[in-house]
Structures are given as structure tokens and as C-alpha cells.
Amino acid sequence: MKNKSLVALLLLALSFTACKDDKLAAVAPNALKPTTVTEALPHDTDDPSIWIHPTDASKSIIVGTDKDTDGGLYAFDLNGKILKKSIVLQRPNNVDIAYGLLIDGKKIDIAVTTERETNKIRIFSLPDLKPIDNGGIPVFEGEQLRDPMGISLYTRPGDKKIFAIVGRKSGPSGSYLWQYELAGSGKNATAKVVRKFGAYSGKKEIEAIAVDNELGFVYYCDEQFGIRKYNADPALNDNKELAIFGKTGFKADNEGIAIYKKTDSTGYILVSNQQANTFMVYPREGAKGKANEYPLLAEIPTSTVECDGADVTNVNLGPKYKNGLFVAMSNGMTFHYYTWDLLQKRIDEGKK
């Protein structure tokens, strides 16, 4: 593990002074420095998600994907140390976490990831990272274009039902995303299609997806085009696009999305400006009096290189992360942790 960490640090150091290509910027001199950098994974980090421990938040973990044919999900502690790895997965792409799926009469916290090379989603119990999906659940069945990539979980506040919203490498506009209701059958999780929706520009792909449970919205990045907003609840039978924003200011791809919640209805939407090594920040509640307008509040340079995925929490995770933790994938096979206060300071400066 020490050798892998050394390689990762060398790669990170090189990124400060050189660009990978003409689209990728070097890390800015005024970039936020990570509070913690995780141990390196064997292949290619892509997307993280935060699991909050139910009784001791300082024991919360980060679950991240290692995207390769013999990859998997990895659990890290808050010091960036690897705690465990899942079974081998064939190119897991994105991952998300939800709480309290009813399995065999028990409520179980889950991590769900897309497994690209098998055209499945995989479901694991938390925090032990044990598979509970009977070998995986096929997605986009009957479609020519499958290749699942992005995923986000929506927990409906009224009945606590959990839904997986899944994106793919390519697909038709209007039904690019498929939404699955998750449930339990015996000791295994199941999923059934309940909705197909989502416009697509055709410019690149849709990978980053995030759901705001409290406000009931799903956001996804139509790369090199913008961030799209829809209602998350399939029971509304409403596939109308509510907003599209972030169409300007990105160097190339708009990527990983994270939602920081200051209150039940306010906060920030953070989107990776991937090739610029920055995060664009928008108001979670929209512009004042205009919930579907999203002015740019700030652009925050970070030390993450070409970030694909990110997550954030406002929960006090201990002395380092009293107002929450922001985690983002970085080239170099690592994830970067940032105490939320660092980002809040830059947001406040950007508002002046």
C-alpha cells in the first residue's frame, strides 16, 4: 500500500506543473489543499459516496469505485485509510448510498453501483460491503445501448421507498435515464423499472447524477451541454424538464454533482468543471423567488485533478469536519477530503 500511495503522490505532484492535454488545466496556485488524501487504489478512482454511521459520526466511511475489469468498491475511514474491498466487480463506475432498505424484515443501509461490463447494478449492504443482489440486477434490458454509468438513489420522504436512477454511456433523448424501485425478496434486493425519462443533447454522455431527497429533484450533467433538473418522484407522472443551467463557464465537461444542505431547503449544488480542476457552485434553492434559475455563486479551484465524481455532507464528523466533509475523486487513484469550512469561505468570498 505504501508503494501505491507514493505513486499517487508523485502523480499528484506532476499535475501541479504539467497538463495532461490541451484541455486540462494545471492545478491553480490558489487551489484548496485537501484536508486528507486517501490511500491509492490499484486502477482508476471514479466516484465516491459518504455513509454516515448511525451512532458515531466519526466512524462514518467513504465508499468509492475502482473502475477496472477487476475493480470493486472500497471503503475508507475518515483518515483516508482503506478499510475493506467488495467482491471483484467488472468496471464499477458510479456509486450512491441510501438508508433503510427493507430486506428480509430488516432495514439495511445500501451502496449501489453500476457494473458496466455486465450491464447490471450491484447492491451491497453497509458498512460490511457484502453483496445482497443475487449476482446483480440487469438494467436497460431490451435496449441496444446499455453500458450503465451514472447512478443516484432517491428516498421518497413520504413512504421511504428507495429508487435508483441509472444513466448510461449513450441512449435516446427522452428516455436516457431509467428509474428502478428497489425492494427486498427474501435475503436479496430486487429492482423493477418504474420510469424512463431524461433529455439528452447527444454531445457526449450522462454520468453524474444527484438527487435532492428533501426537495424532490434529480439533477444530471449532460456533458458539454448543461445540468438538467427533473422531479424525482415517479408517482408524479411528470417527465417535464424543470430547468437547465450551467451551460456556460465550463472548460469542457460538467461532471460530478454534490448537494450541500444548509437547511432542509437551502444550500449549494457543486458541479465539477472537470478539465479546469474547479467546482462551480449554484444555489440549491435557486435564485430568490425563482426556484428554477441557478446563478453561479462561485468557482472554487481544488487540488483534485480531472474530477469525475464528488459527494458532500453537512453532518459533524468530528474535529476535522465539524461543518461537514466534501470528497472528490482525483487522478492519481485517490479521493481528496476537504473540510467544508474551506469551501464555505470561498463561496462567501465569491458572493462579495
N, C-alpha and C positions, 0 to 999 in steps of 0.2 A: 504493500500500500504506500510506503514511503516513496518508492521509485515513481509510482503513478502521480503522487502529489507533486514531486519535483518536476516531472514532465509538464504537469498542468501549470505550475508556477512559471516555468520557462516560457511556455506558450503565451501565458498572460503578459509576461514582461515584453515579449516581442510585439504583442499587439499594441503596446503603448507607442511604439516608434515606427510601425510599418502598417500598411494597409494590405488586406488580402487581395483586393482587386480595386478597380477604379470606382466602384460603387460604395465600398466600405470605408468609412472614416476611421481614423485612429481614435483611441480614447482621448477625450478632451482633457487639457491640463486642469480644468476646474471640476472634473467629474467627481461624483460622490465616491468615496472609498468604502468598500464593503466592511461591515462590522465583522463578518465571518465569511470565509470561503470554504466550501465543503472539500472533503477528500475527493479525489478524481475517480470517475467511473472508467470502465475499460474501453468504452466505444464512443458514444455521442450523446450527451445530455440533450434533452429537448424541452421538457415541460415539468414544472413542479406543482404540488398542491399541499396545503397545510392541514394537518389533522390536530384538533385541539383535544388534549387529554381531559376526560370528564371531571376529574377531581383535583388534578395538579397540573396547571397550565405549563409549568416549567418542564414537564415531561412530554410536551407535545412533540410531534415529529413532522418532518418534511418527507413527502413521498415524491420521488422523481423518476422519470423514464430514462433508460439507457437504450438508445434506438439502434438496434442492430439485429441481425438474424439470430444471434444467440444473446440477446439482451434481456431486459427484465425491469421490474420495479425495484427501486432501492429506497430504504428508509434511513433517514439521517436524524441525529439528535440536534439540539439547538446549538451545539458546538461544531456542527458540520461533520461529525464522525458517522461513518456507516454503521448502522445497527444490524441490518439484515437485507437479504435479497429474496425476491419472489422466485418461483419456478422460472425456468428459461422461457422467454417469450420471443416470438418471431417479429421483430421490429415494432415494439410498442411505441406509439407516437405521443399522444397527449393523455393526461390523467386528471381525474377530478374525484372529489370526496363528498360523501353525504353521510348523514347520521340517522340511525334507527330504522333500517330496512327490516321488515318482519320476516324472519327465516325460521321455520320450524318452531314457531311460538316464541321466539326470542328476537329482540331488537338488536341489530348488528350494524356497526359503522362499516362503511364500504369504500374501497377505492376502485374506480372503474377506468380501464384504459382501452384504447383501440389497439388491435393487433393487426397490422397492415398486411402482412404476408399470408394471413389465414382468412382475411375478411370477417373478423369477429371482434366483438368486445369481450373483455375478460373482467371478471368481478372477483375482488379479494376482500376478505374480512380484515378489519383493523383492530388493533395495531399489529397483528401477527402475520399479515400478508399471506394468508392461506387462501387458495382458490376455492370458490364456492359456486362455480358456474358449470360444473359437469363437463369441463373441457372447452368452454367458450360458447358464445351465442352469435350465430351468423347475422350479419347486417347487410342492408341493401340487397336482400335476396331478390332474384329475378331481374336485376339490373345488369347492364353491360359494364357500367362504370361503378365500381365498388370501392376498393382501396381506402378503407377508413383512416382518417387522420385526427381531426379535432373532436373533442367531447367536452360536454359540460353537464352537470347534474342539477336539476331543478326540484326542490322540495316544495310542494304546494302547501301554503300555510294552513289552509282550512282543514285538510284531512291528512297531511303529512305524507301523501303519496309521493314517490320519487320517480322522476323521469330522466332518461338520458337523451340528450340532444347530440346527434352524431353528424359530423361533416366528413367529406371525402376529398380525394385528390382532384377529382373533376366530376361534373354532373350537370343536369339540366337546370336552367333558371326556373324558379317557381317551386321546385321540389328537390333542391340541392341537399337540404337537411332533412333527416328523418328523426322523429321523436318516438322513444320507446318507453312504455310504462314498465317499471321494474317491480317484481313481486317475488314471492317465495313458493316453491313447490317441494315439499319435504325438506331436505337439508341444502337444497340448491336454489340459487337465484334464477329467475326467468325474466324474459323481456318480450313485449309484444308491441308492434307498430301501432301508434295511435294518431300519427300526424306526419304529413310531408309538406314542407314549406321552404321558403328562402330564395330570394332573388340572387342572381349571380351574374357578374359582369363578363365573365369569360377571360379576364385579363391574366389571372394566374391560378390561385386556388383559395380555398377557405379552410383554415386550420385553427385559428384562435377563436374560441367561443367562450362566453362567460354569461352566467345567469345571476340576476339580482332577485333573490327569493322574496324579499320583503316588498319590493315594488312590482315584482311580477314581470320583469322584462328579460329578454335574451338579446345579447349583443354579439356580433361576429364580424371578423375582419375579412372583407372581400379584398384580397391583397392587391395593392397598387390602385385601388379604386376608392375605398372608404369603409367606414364602420356602420353596419346596418343594425337597426333596432326593431324588434317584434315583441308582441305579447308572448309570454312563456307558457301560459295555461292552455292546454289543448281543448279544454271544455268550453272555452270562449268561442271556439269555431271561427277564429279571426286570424287569417293569414295576411292581413294588410300590413305593409311596411309602415312603421310609425315615423322613422327618421333615418337619415343617412348623414353622417358627419365625418370629419377628419379627411376630407377629400383633398386638402392642400397641406403643405408643410412637411410631408414625409419624403425622405430621400429616395426610397423605393417601396419597400414592403411595410404595410401596417400589420403588426404581428400580435404577440401575446397580450392578453387583456387581464387586468386585475381591478377589482372594485373595493375601494376602502370606504368603510361606513362610519361616518362621524356620529350620526344618529340613525333612527330607523328609516329616515327618508333623505338624508343629506350625506355628502361625501364626495368622492372623486372616482373617475374612471381613468385608469392609466393604461396606455397603449404603447407597445414597443415600436419605436422608429428604428427598425432593425439595423439598417445599414449605416445609420448615423450614431448608433450607440447612445441613444437618448430615449426618454419616455415622455410622451405627450399626455398632458393632464387636462381632463374636462370635468365639469361639474356633474356629479351623479344625478342631481335633481333637475338638470338643465338650466337654461337661463331664467332669470327671475320672471315668473309669470308665463314662461314659455317652456314647458316640460320637454318638448321635442327639439329644442335648439341647444347646441352644445358648443359654446365658445371655448377656444383654447385658453386655459388659465396659466399654464407654464409648460416649458420644455426643460426636462431635467437630464443633464448628462450623467451617465453612470459608468462604472468600470466594467460592466458586462459588455462582452463583445458579440455582436450579431445575435441579439437575444431573440429566441423563438417563443418562450413561454414564461409566465410570471404568475404569482399569487400574492395575496396580502391579507392580513388580519388586523383588527383593531384591539384584539384581546391582549391584556397584560401577560406576557410570557416570562416575566422575571426582570431582574435589574437591567439587563441589556436592552430589553424590548418592552418597556413599561407602557408605551402607547401603541404597541403592535410591531409587526415584522413584515417586511417586504422581501420576497425571494424571487430571484430571476435566474434563468439559465444563462450560461456564458460559454463561448468557445473555450476549449481547454478542458472539456469534460467535467465541468464543475457547475455548481449553483452558488450564487452570491446571496448572502443575507445582509439586509440593511435595516438598522433600527428606524422605525417610522419617523422619528423626530428629524432625521436628516432630510427626508423628502418634504415633510411639512414646512421646514424652514425655507426650502427652495420654492415651494408653492406660494408661501406668504410673500417672498421676495418678488415672485413673478407677478403677483397681483398689484404691486405698488405702482 
